[in-house]
Amino acid sequence: MNIELLGFVTMVLGVAVLFAPIHRAFSIMVLSTLFGAAAAFSLSGLGGASVLVPSLFLVFYGLRLFMAFGEGPVLAAVAAPRAGFWLLLLTVYALATAVFFPRLLEGMAETMTVQRIAAGRSSISMVPLAPSTNNITQAVYALGGLICFAFTFAYLRRVGSLARLASLILVLGAANLAFALLDVVTYYSGAAYLFDYIRTANYALLTGAEKAGFKRISGTFPEASAFAGYTAVLFAFIASLWLDRVRSWTSGVLAGLLLVVLLLATSTTGLLALVAVILFLGLRSAHGSVGRKPVGRPVFLAGAVLGLPLLILLTIILMPEMVERIMEFLDEILFSKLDSQSGRERFMWNAVAYQAFLDTWGLGAGLGSARASSYLLVLLSNVGLLGTIIFFIFFGSILFSKAGPGGAGQDIDDKIARAAKAGLVAGLAEALVSGTVYDLGLMFYLLAGAVAAMHMPVSGVARALAPEASRTRDAAAMPSERASH
């Protein structure tokens, strides 16, 4: 096992939060998701597979919340008929497929999978279906997603407010912008090596690429598309806050700047996720603007719908050269994507994944056995039709969950939960475009746990456990934090 510097720092912070108020554990957990290319350590026994900083801190996060609340609130998070029940069901089924399917269906299909070779390097190859270390690593990530969801549910249900989550996402947005700027500055100044301390994962690092004359921003992530996907989630969350007039000045400035860096990342994945977010927020705002008490920003929405076509027309008439350059740029990052080597390679991944789905009679090859370039095909080729259906039931139960008693758009927690839903839409849209593995990242499960905590009623068991859990929490909290409650 090779421990990285950030891994040592993470372990020190993890031990420290065990003796700190629970709010510290939640804050660090959320902020750690920014380090998407930072390995805490690598496991030589699994071919050099990297354990990322957020995944390592998740252990301490769960342990700290368990010390405060016990198992009651955590089990309540996955009790039927809550959305967490479907995630629990999916995770148990996915773990079973990882153990049994590669053995029961061995050799019956060919799959694209990661082959780990010497010196910690890896490559993606088409091989006959067989058990591999990927079944283990993806099973651990799936279990981590469930744990993150359940403990986030437990924490936010006990705190009873999403205000801290909103503040942390705003901080994340600012930090993401700072790292994006540093990425560009260090690249052009020849100091890109400074990012070597936070890009330690055993991934293919495509951090020095250019497209259409622009440096493809990758920030703290291994490539521009991963950066764009994460940035799209932050943009969706913060833009939703701005539309609902939550910290309008801060959220408006951050949303605008995140939109700029998202476009400058020149990522097809990011642009398509951005389209999905705009459509989602636009439809939601249009629906909320109808009635006696309109919510959102109906004037801005109407101005955008009416003014955008006029702006495009004026640009075409007055600046035809700029239009030509924009079209060349869009052709390179969007329209010609399928004709590129990367596009053809990813199309082959999808074709192989779909064939694996067919060759296994719709059961899937087992979690971790197959890669694709679309999350839908990842689900079908790994956990089959049944697992895919369960996942979309889980996602739908989160997305269409009922608002709190304050009413849609009226209560501050409901507005933040609406923002979390926008982030989930962005995360899934990005994955559907170019997701290669089952794991959606801990940010996805943090947001899902937040929505579930605010939009589902407290069970009788949870109510009975609340006084004891509150006493435990208060004993661990600092005086200033107790006063805030």
PESULUR-V547861 format. One record per pair of residues at least 4 apart in sequence whose ideal C-beta (glycine too) atoms are under 8 Angstrom apart, sorted by the first residue. I is the first residue (numbers start at 1). J is the second residue. D is the distance in whole Angstrom. If there is no record, write none. Layout:
[[I;J;D] [I;J;D]]
//
This chain:
[[1;41;5] [1;42;7] [1;43;6] [1;44;6] [2;41;6] [2;42;5] [2;44;7] [3;7;5] [3;8;6] [3;40;7] [3;41;4] [4;8;7] [4;38;7] [4;39;5] [4;40;6] [4;41;6] [4;42;8] [4;200;5] [5;9;7] [5;197;6] [6;10;6] [6;35;7] [6;38;5] [6;39;8] [6;40;6] [6;53;5] [6;197;7] [6;198;7] [6;200;7] [7;11;7] [7;39;7] [7;40;3] [7;41;5] [7;51;8] [7;53;7] [7;56;6] [8;12;7] [9;13;6] [10;14;6] [10;32;8] [10;40;5] [10;53;5] [10;56;5] [10;57;5] [11;15;6] [11;40;8] [11;56;7] [12;16;6] [13;17;6] [13;28;6] [13;57;7] [13;60;8] [14;18;7] [14;56;7] [14;57;6] [14;59;7] [14;60;3] [15;19;8] [15;60;7] [16;20;6] [17;24;5] [17;25;4] [17;28;6] [17;60;6] [17;61;8] [17;64;5] [18;60;7] [18;63;7] [18;64;6] [18;67;7] [20;24;4] [20;25;7] [20;64;8] [20;476;8] [21;476;6] [21;477;5] [21;478;5] [21;481;5] [22;26;7] [22;64;6] [22;65;6] [22;68;5] [22;155;7] [22;473;6] [22;476;6] [22;477;7] [23;27;6] [23;159;8] [23;164;7] [23;477;8] [23;481;6] [24;28;6] [25;29;6] [25;60;7] [25;61;5] [25;64;4] [25;65;7] [26;30;7] [26;61;7] [26;152;8] [26;155;5] [26;164;7] [27;31;6] [27;164;7] [27;168;6] [28;32;6] [28;57;6] [28;61;8] [29;33;8] [29;54;7] [29;57;6] [29;58;7] [29;61;4] [29;148;8] [29;152;8] [29;442;8] [29;446;7] [30;165;7] [30;168;4] [30;169;7] [30;172;7] [30;443;8] [30;446;6] [31;168;6] [31;171;7] [31;172;6] [31;175;8] [32;53;6] [32;54;4] [32;57;5] [32;442;8] [33;54;5] [33;172;7] [33;230;8] [33;441;7] [33;442;5] [33;443;4] [33;446;7] [34;172;6] [34;175;6] [34;176;6] [34;179;7] [34;220;6] [34;230;8] [35;52;7] [35;53;5] [35;54;7] [35;198;6] [35;220;5] [36;52;7] [36;220;6] [36;221;4] [36;222;7] [36;226;6] [36;227;8] [36;230;6] [36;441;8] [37;198;7] [37;199;4] [37;200;7] [37;201;5] [37;203;7] [37;205;7] [37;220;6] [37;221;5] [37;222;4] [37;226;8] [38;52;6] [38;53;5] [38;198;5] [38;199;7] [38;200;6] [38;201;7] [38;220;7] [39;50;4] [39;51;7] [39;52;6] [39;53;7] [39;200;4] [39;201;4] [39;202;7] [40;51;5] [40;52;6] [40;53;5] [40;55;7] [40;56;4] [41;50;8] [41;51;6] [41;56;8] [42;48;5] [42;49;7] [42;50;5] [42;51;7] [42;120;6] [42;202;6] [43;47;8] [43;48;7] [43;49;5] [43;51;7] [44;48;6] [46;116;8] [46;133;5] [46;136;6] [46;137;6] [47;116;3] [47;117;8] [47;120;8] [47;122;7] [47;133;5] [48;116;6] [48;119;8] [48;120;3] [48;121;8] [48;122;8] [48;202;5] [49;116;7] [49;133;6] [49;137;5] [49;202;7] [50;200;8] [50;201;4] [50;202;4] [50;203;7] [51;55;5] [51;56;6] [52;56;7] [52;201;6] [53;57;6] [54;58;6] [54;442;5] [55;140;8] [55;141;7] [55;144;6] [55;442;7] [56;60;8] [57;61;6] [58;62;6] [58;144;6] [58;147;6] [58;148;6] [58;442;7] [59;63;6] [60;64;6] [61;65;7] [61;148;8] [61;151;6] [62;66;6] [62;147;5] [62;151;5] [63;67;6] [64;68;7] [65;69;6] [65;74;8] [65;151;5] [65;154;6] [65;155;6] [66;70;7] [66;71;7] [66;74;7] [66;151;8] [67;472;8] [67;476;8] [68;158;8] [68;469;7] [68;472;5] [68;473;5] [68;476;6] [69;73;5] [69;74;7] [69;154;5] [69;155;8] [69;158;6] [69;465;8] [69;469;5] [69;472;7] [69;473;7] [70;74;8] [70;465;7] [70;468;8] [70;469;7] [70;472;8] [71;75;6] [72;76;6] [72;461;7] [72;462;7] [72;465;4] [72;469;7] [73;77;7] [73;153;7] [73;154;4] [73;157;6] [73;158;6] [73;462;6] [73;465;7] [73;469;6] [74;78;8] [74;150;5] [74;151;6] [74;153;8] [74;154;5] [75;79;6] [76;82;8] [76;153;8] [76;154;7] [76;157;8] [76;458;8] [76;459;6] [76;461;6] [76;462;4] [77;82;7] [77;84;4] [77;149;7] [77;150;4] [77;151;8] [77;153;4] [77;154;6] [77;157;8] [77;449;7] [77;452;7] [77;453;8] [78;82;7] [78;84;4] [78;85;6] [78;87;7] [78;88;4] [78;146;8] [78;150;6] [79;84;7] [79;85;6] [79;459;6] [79;461;8] [80;85;4] [81;85;6] [82;397;8] [82;452;6] [82;456;5] [83;87;7] [83;394;6] [83;397;4] [83;398;5] [83;401;7] [83;448;7] [83;452;5] [83;456;7] [84;88;6] [84;149;6] [84;150;6] [84;153;6] [84;449;8] [84;452;6] [85;89;6] [86;90;6] [86;390;6] [86;393;5] [86;394;4] [86;397;6] [87;91;6] [87;145;8] [87;146;6] [87;149;6] [87;394;5] [87;448;8] [88;92;6] [88;146;6] [89;93;6] [89;390;6] [90;94;6] [90;383;8] [90;387;6] [90;390;4] [90;391;6] [90;394;6] [91;95;6] [91;142;5] [91;143;6] [91;145;7] [91;146;4] [92;96;7] [93;97;7] [93;383;7] [93;386;7] [93;387;6] [93;390;7] [94;98;7] [94;139;7] [94;142;5] [94;367;4] [94;382;8] [94;383;5] [94;387;6] [94;438;7] [95;99;7] [95;139;5] [95;142;7] [95;143;7] [95;367;7] [96;100;6] [97;101;5] [97;363;8] [97;364;6] [97;366;4] [97;367;5] [97;382;7] [97;383;5] [97;384;7] [97;387;7] [98;102;7] [98;135;4] [98;136;7] [98;138;7] [98;139;4] [98;142;8] [98;366;5] [98;367;4] [98;368;6] [98;369;8] [99;103;8] [99;135;7] [99;139;8] [99;366;8] [100;104;5] [100;366;7] [101;105;5] [101;360;7] [101;363;7] [101;364;7] [101;365;6] [101;366;3] [101;369;7] [102;106;6] [102;129;6] [102;130;6] [102;131;4] [102;132;7] [102;135;6] [102;365;7] [102;366;4] [102;369;5] [103;131;6] [105;109;7] [105;129;6] [105;360;5] [105;363;7] [105;365;7] [105;366;7] [106;128;8] [106;129;6] [106;130;5] [106;131;7] [107;128;5] [107;129;6] [107;130;7] [108;129;6] [108;359;6] [108;360;6] [109;128;8] [109;129;5] [109;355;7] [109;356;4] [109;359;4] [109;360;6] [109;365;6] [110;126;5] [110;127;7] [110;128;6] [110;129;7] [110;352;6] [110;355;7] [110;356;7] [110;359;8] [111;126;7] [111;127;7] [111;128;8] [111;129;6] [111;352;7] [111;353;7] [111;356;5] [111;365;5] [111;369;5] [111;370;4] [111;371;7] [111;381;7] [112;124;6] [112;125;7] [112;126;5] [112;348;8] [112;349;5] [112;352;5] [112;353;7] [112;370;6] [112;371;5] [112;372;7] [113;124;7] [113;125;7] [113;127;6] [113;132;6] [113;134;6] [113;368;8] [113;369;6] [113;370;6] [113;371;6] [114;122;5] [114;123;7] [114;124;6] [114;134;6] [114;371;7] [115;122;6] [115;123;5] [115;124;7] [115;125;5] [115;127;7] [116;120;8] [116;121;8] [116;122;5] [116;133;7] [117;121;5] [117;122;6] [117;123;7] [120;202;5] [121;202;8] [122;202;7] [122;204;8] [124;349;8] [124;371;6] [126;352;6] [129;356;7] [129;360;8] [129;365;5] [129;366;8] [129;369;6] [131;135;6] [132;368;7] [132;369;7] [133;137;6] [134;138;6] [134;368;4] [134;369;7] [135;139;6] [135;366;6] [135;367;6] [135;368;4] [135;369;6] [136;140;7] [136;368;7] [137;141;7] [137;368;6] [138;142;6] [138;367;5] [138;368;3] [138;382;8] [138;437;6] [138;438;5] [138;439;7] [139;143;6] [139;367;6] [139;368;7] [140;144;6] [141;145;7] [141;437;8] [141;438;7] [141;439;4] [142;146;7] [142;367;6] [142;438;6] [142;439;7] [143;147;6] [144;148;6] [144;439;8] [144;442;7] [145;149;6] [145;439;7] [145;440;7] [145;442;7] [145;444;7] [145;445;5] [146;150;6] [146;445;8] [147;151;6] [148;152;6] [148;442;5] [148;445;4] [148;446;6] [148;449;7] [149;153;6] [149;445;4] [149;446;8] [149;448;6] [149;449;4] [149;452;7] [150;154;6] [150;449;7] [151;155;6] [151;449;8] [152;156;6] [152;445;7] [152;446;5] [152;449;3] [152;450;6] [152;453;7] [153;157;6] [153;449;4] [153;452;5] [153;453;5] [154;158;7] [154;453;8] [155;159;6] [155;453;8] [156;160;8] [156;161;8] [156;162;6] [156;165;7] [156;449;7] [156;450;6] [156;453;4] [156;454;7] [157;453;5] [157;458;7] [157;462;7] [158;466;8] [158;469;6] [158;470;7] [158;473;6] [159;164;7] [159;485;8] [161;413;6] [162;166;6] [162;412;8] [162;413;5] [162;416;4] [162;417;6] [162;420;8] [162;450;6] [162;454;6] [163;167;7] [163;412;7] [163;413;8] [163;416;7] [164;168;6] [165;169;6] [165;416;6] [165;420;7] [165;446;8] [165;450;6] [166;170;7] [166;241;6] [166;246;7] [166;247;7] [166;416;5] [166;419;7] [167;171;7] [168;172;6] [169;173;6] [169;234;7] [169;237;5] [169;238;7] [169;419;8] [169;423;8] [170;174;7] [170;238;7] [170;241;8] [170;247;7] [170;250;6] [170;251;7] [170;254;6] [171;175;6] [172;176;6] [172;234;6] [173;177;7] [173;234;5] [173;235;8] [173;238;5] [173;254;4] [173;255;8] [173;258;6] [174;178;6] [174;254;6] [175;179;6] [176;180;6] [176;219;6] [176;220;8] [176;230;7] [176;231;6] [176;234;6] [176;258;7] [176;261;8] [177;181;6] [177;254;7] [177;257;5] [177;258;7] [177;261;6] [178;182;6] [179;183;6] [179;219;4] [179;220;5] [180;184;7] [180;217;5] [180;219;5] [180;227;7] [180;231;8] [180;261;5] [181;185;6] [182;186;6] [182;194;8] [182;195;8] [183;187;6] [183;195;7] [183;207;8] [183;215;8] [183;217;6] [183;218;6] [183;219;5] [184;188;7] [184;215;6] [184;217;6] [185;189;6] [185;191;8] [186;190;8] [186;191;4] [186;192;5] [186;193;8] [186;194;5] [186;195;6] [187;192;5] [187;208;7] [187;215;5] [188;215;7] [192;207;7] [192;208;7] [195;199;5] [195;207;7] [195;220;8] [196;200;7] [198;220;6] [199;205;6] [199;207;7] [199;220;8] [199;222;7] [201;222;6] [203;222;4] [204;222;7] [204;223;8] [205;222;5] [205;223;7] [206;216;8] [206;218;7] [206;222;7] [206;223;4] [206;224;7] [207;218;4] [207;222;7] [207;223;7] [209;215;8] [209;216;5] [209;223;8] [209;224;7] [210;214;6] [210;215;6] [210;216;6] [211;216;6] [211;266;4] [211;332;6] [211;333;6] [212;266;6] [212;328;7] [212;329;5] [212;332;5] [212;333;7] [214;264;6] [214;266;5] [216;223;8] [216;224;4] [216;265;6] [216;266;5] [216;267;7] [217;224;6] [217;227;6] [217;261;6] [217;264;6] [217;265;5] [218;222;7] [218;223;6] [218;224;5] [218;226;7] [218;227;5] [218;265;8] [219;227;5] [219;231;8] [220;227;8] [221;226;4] [221;227;4] [221;230;6] [222;226;6] [223;227;7] [224;228;6] [224;265;5] [224;266;7] [224;267;5] [224;270;8] [225;229;6] [225;265;8] [225;267;5] [225;268;7] [225;269;4] [225;270;7] [225;434;6] [226;230;7] [227;231;6] [227;265;6] [227;267;7] [227;270;8] [228;232;6] [228;262;6] [228;265;4] [228;267;4] [228;269;6] [228;270;3] [228;271;8] [228;273;7] [228;430;8] [229;233;7] [229;267;8] [229;269;6] [229;270;7] [229;273;6] [229;426;8] [229;427;7] [229;430;4] [229;431;8] [229;434;8] [230;234;7] [230;441;8] [230;443;7] [231;235;6] [231;258;6] [231;261;6] [231;262;5] [231;265;7] [231;270;7] [232;236;6] [232;262;6] [232;270;6] [232;273;4] [232;274;6] [232;277;6] [232;426;4] [232;427;8] [232;429;8] [232;430;6] [233;237;6] [233;423;5] [233;426;5] [233;427;5] [233;430;8] [233;443;6] [233;444;8] [233;447;8] [234;238;6] [234;258;6] [234;423;7] [235;239;6] [235;255;6] [235;258;4] [235;259;6] [235;262;6] [235;274;7] [235;277;7] [235;426;7] [236;240;6] [236;277;4] [236;280;8] [236;281;7] [236;419;8] [236;422;4] [236;423;5] [236;425;6] [236;426;4] [237;241;7] [237;419;5] [237;420;7] [237;422;6] [237;423;4] [237;426;8] [237;447;8] [238;242;7] [238;251;5] [238;254;5] [238;255;5] [238;258;7] [238;419;7] [239;243;6] [239;251;8] [239;255;4] [239;259;8] [239;277;7] [239;281;6] [239;422;7] [240;244;6] [240;281;6] [240;415;8] [240;418;6] [240;419;4] [240;421;8] [240;422;4] [240;423;8] [241;246;4] [241;247;6] [241;251;4] [241;255;8] [241;415;7] [241;416;7] [241;419;5] [242;246;7] [242;248;6] [242;251;4] [242;252;5] [242;255;5] [242;297;8] [243;281;6] [243;285;6] [243;296;5] [243;297;5] [243;300;8] [244;295;7] [244;296;6] [244;409;6] [244;415;4] [244;418;6] [244;419;7] [245;297;8] [246;251;6] [246;412;7] [246;415;5] [246;416;7] [246;419;8] [247;251;5] [248;252;6] [249;253;7] [250;254;6] [251;255;6] [252;256;6] [253;257;6] [254;258;6] [255;259;6] [256;260;7] [257;261;7] [258;262;6] [259;263;7] [259;274;8] [260;264;6] [261;265;6] [262;270;5] [262;271;8] [262;274;6] [263;270;8] [263;271;8] [263;274;8] [265;270;5] [266;329;8] [266;333;5] [267;271;7] [267;333;7] [268;272;6] [268;333;6] [268;334;6] [268;337;5] [268;433;7] [268;434;8] [269;273;6] [269;430;6] [269;433;5] [269;434;4] [270;274;6] [270;430;7] [271;275;7] [271;333;7] [271;334;7] [272;276;7] [272;429;7] [272;430;8] [272;433;5] [273;277;6] [273;426;5] [273;429;5] [273;430;4] [273;433;7] [274;278;6] [275;279;6] [276;280;6] [276;425;6] [276;426;7] [276;429;4] [277;281;6] [277;422;7] [277;425;6] [277;426;5] [277;429;7] [278;282;6] [279;283;6] [280;284;6] [280;422;6] [280;425;5] [281;285;6] [281;422;6] [282;286;6] [282;301;7] [283;287;6] [284;288;6] [284;296;7] [284;418;8] [284;422;8] [285;289;6] [285;296;4] [285;297;7] [285;298;7] [285;301;5] [286;290;7] [286;301;6] [288;294;7] [288;295;4] [288;296;5] [288;408;7] [288;409;6] [289;294;4] [289;295;7] [289;296;6] [289;298;4] [289;301;6] [290;294;7] [294;298;5] [295;408;7] [295;409;3] [295;410;8] [296;301;7] [296;409;7] [297;301;6] [298;302;6] [299;303;6] [300;304;6] [301;305;6] [302;306;6] [303;307;5] [304;308;6] [306;310;7] [307;311;6] [308;312;6] [309;313;6] [310;314;6] [311;315;6] [312;316;7] [313;317;6] [314;318;6] [315;319;5] [315;322;7] [315;323;6] [316;320;7] [316;323;5] [319;323;6] [320;324;6] [321;325;7] [322;326;6] [323;327;6] [324;328;7] [325;329;6] [326;330;6] [327;331;6] [328;332;7] [329;333;7] [330;334;5] [330;335;6] [331;335;5] [331;336;5] [332;336;6] [333;337;7] [336;340;6] [337;342;8] [337;343;5] [338;343;4] [338;344;7] [338;347;7] [339;343;6] [339;344;8] [340;344;7] [341;345;6] [342;346;6] [343;347;6] [344;348;7] [345;349;7] [346;350;7] [346;373;4] [346;434;7] [347;351;6] [347;373;7] [348;352;6] [349;353;6] [349;371;6] [349;372;5] [349;373;5] [349;436;8] [350;354;6] [350;372;5] [350;373;5] [350;374;6] [350;377;5] [351;355;6] [352;356;6] [352;370;8] [352;372;8] [353;357;7] [353;370;5] [353;371;7] [353;372;4] [353;377;4] [353;378;7] [353;380;7] [353;381;4] [354;358;7] [354;372;8] [354;377;6] [354;380;7] [354;381;7] [355;359;6] [356;360;6] [356;364;8] [356;365;5] [356;369;8] [356;370;5] [356;381;5] [357;362;6] [357;364;7] [357;377;8] [357;380;4] [357;381;5] [357;384;7] [357;385;8] [358;362;8] [360;364;6] [360;365;6] [360;384;7] [362;380;8] [362;384;5] [362;385;5] [363;384;4] [363;385;8] [363;386;8] [364;369;8] [364;370;8] [364;379;8] [364;380;7] [364;381;6] [364;382;5] [364;383;5] [364;384;3] [364;385;8] [364;387;6] [365;369;4] [365;370;5] [365;381;6] [365;382;6] [366;382;7] [367;382;5] [367;383;6] [367;438;6] [368;382;7] [368;437;8] [368;438;7] [369;381;8] [369;382;6] [370;378;7] [370;381;4] [370;382;6] [371;378;7] [371;436;5] [371;437;7] [372;377;4] [372;378;5] [372;381;6] [372;435;8] [372;436;7] [373;377;7] [373;434;6] [373;435;8] [373;436;6] [374;378;7] [374;432;6] [374;433;7] [374;434;7] [374;435;6] [375;379;6] [375;428;7] [375;431;4] [375;432;5] [375;435;4] [375;440;8] [376;380;6] [376;388;7] [376;432;6] [377;381;6] [378;382;6] [378;435;6] [378;436;7] [378;437;6] [378;438;6] [379;383;6] [379;387;6] [379;388;4] [379;391;6] [379;438;7] [380;384;7] [380;385;7] [380;388;6] [382;387;7] [382;438;6] [383;387;3] [383;388;7] [383;391;8] [383;438;7] [384;388;7] [385;389;6] [386;390;7] [387;391;6] [388;392;7] [389;393;6] [390;394;6] [391;395;6] [392;396;6] [393;397;6] [394;398;7] [395;399;6] [395;424;7] [395;428;7] [396;400;6] [397;401;6] [398;421;7] [398;424;6] [398;448;5] [398;451;5] [398;452;6] [399;421;6] [399;424;7] [399;425;7] [401;451;6] [401;452;7] [401;455;4] [401;456;7] [402;455;6] [403;407;6] [403;408;5] [403;411;8] [403;414;5] [403;417;7] [403;418;8] [403;455;6] [404;411;6] [404;413;6] [404;414;5] [404;417;7] [404;454;6] [404;455;6] [405;411;7] [406;410;5] [406;411;2] [406;412;8] [406;413;7] [406;414;5] [407;411;7] [407;414;7] [408;414;6] [408;418;7] [409;414;7] [409;415;6] [409;418;7] [410;414;7] [411;415;7] [412;416;7] [413;417;6] [413;454;5] [414;418;6] [414;454;7] [415;419;7] [416;420;7] [416;450;8] [416;454;8] [417;421;7] [417;450;7] [417;451;5] [417;454;5] [417;455;6] [418;422;7] [419;423;7] [420;424;7] [420;447;4] [420;448;8] [420;450;5] [420;451;5] [421;425;7] [421;447;8] [421;451;6] [422;426;7] [423;427;6] [423;443;8] [423;447;5] [424;428;6] [424;444;7] [424;447;5] [424;448;6] [424;451;7] [425;429;6] [426;430;6] [427;431;6] [427;440;6] [427;441;7] [427;443;7] [427;444;5] [427;447;7] [428;432;6] [428;440;8] [428;444;8] [429;433;7] [430;434;7] [430;435;7] [431;435;3] [431;440;6] [435;440;7] [440;444;4] [440;445;7] [441;445;8] [442;446;6] [443;447;6] [444;448;6] [445;449;6] [446;450;6] [447;451;7] [448;452;6] [449;453;6] [450;454;7] [451;455;6] [452;456;6] [458;462;5] [458;463;5] [458;466;8] [459;463;7] [460;464;6] [461;465;6] [462;466;7] [465;469;6] [466;470;6] [467;471;7] [468;472;7] [469;473;6] [470;474;6] [471;475;6] [472;476;7] [473;477;6] [474;482;6] [477;481;4] [477;482;5] [477;485;8] [478;482;7] [479;483;6] [480;484;7] [481;485;7]]
//
